[in-house]
Amino acid sequence: MATQEYIDDLIIVIETAEDAESVTNQMVAAVLGFLNEHLKLVSQGKEIEAEEAARIAADAALQKAIDAVSLFRGHKHVAGRP
């Protein structure tokens, strides 16, 4: 896999090229491949963050329901005492 420094150098070569023929398909492909791989990592990270947030919300809702049931049972039990 290409390094960030290598890609930076390729981008400079592409940006400063005076003739279209001086930029090869391999140069462009290397830059695009690097960007694609890193975009996948960023996308996966965002998906993981979204999934984690959804799980935290679900856990909080479940805990709230458990607390409500526990509170209800506690009041019912206390109310039944003489």
N, C-alpha and C positions, 0 to 999 in steps of 0.2 A: 504494500500500500504506500502511496505517496505521502511524503511528509508535508507539513504546513509550509516549511521553507521552500521546498521544491515547487509547490503550487504557487506560492508568492512570486517566485522567480518566473514561472511560466506565464503568469498573468502579466507581469511587466513586459515580457517578450511579446506577448499577444497585443498588449496595449500600444507598444511602441513600434510595432511592425509597420514598415513603410510599404511593403509589397504584400499583397494577399497571399502570394505563393510562399512567403517566408513563415507563415503560420501553418503547421501541419494538422491534419485531422487527429493525430495522436496527441498533440499538445492540448487541443480543445477537449478531446476525450478524457485526458488525465484530469483536467480541471473539473469537468462535469462529473466524472466518476467520484472524485474527492468530495465535491459538494453533495452529491447524491448519498454517499455513505454517511456523511455527517448529518444530513437532513433526516435520514432514517433514525439515527440515534436521538436527535432532538424530538422527532415525532413520537418515538417510543417512550421517551421520558415524559412527554406531555400526556400520553395515554395512561401511563402508570400513575401520574399525579391525579388525573381525573378519576381513575378507578379507586385510588386511595381515598380521595375526598368523598366519593360515593359510599365507600365502605364505612368511613368514619361517621357519615350522616346516618347510615342504616344502623350502625352500632348505637348511636345516640338515641335514635327513635326506639330501638328495641329496649335500651336501658330505661327510657322514659315509661314505656309500657310495663316493664317489669316493676318499676317503682310504683306506678299507679295501682297495679294488682296487689302488690305488697301492702301498700297503704290502705287499700280497700279491705283486704283481709284483716289487717290490724284493727281497723275501726269496727269491722263487723264483729270481730272476736271481742273487743273491748265492750261494744254495745251489748253483747249477749251476757256480760257478767252481771251478777246481782249487785 
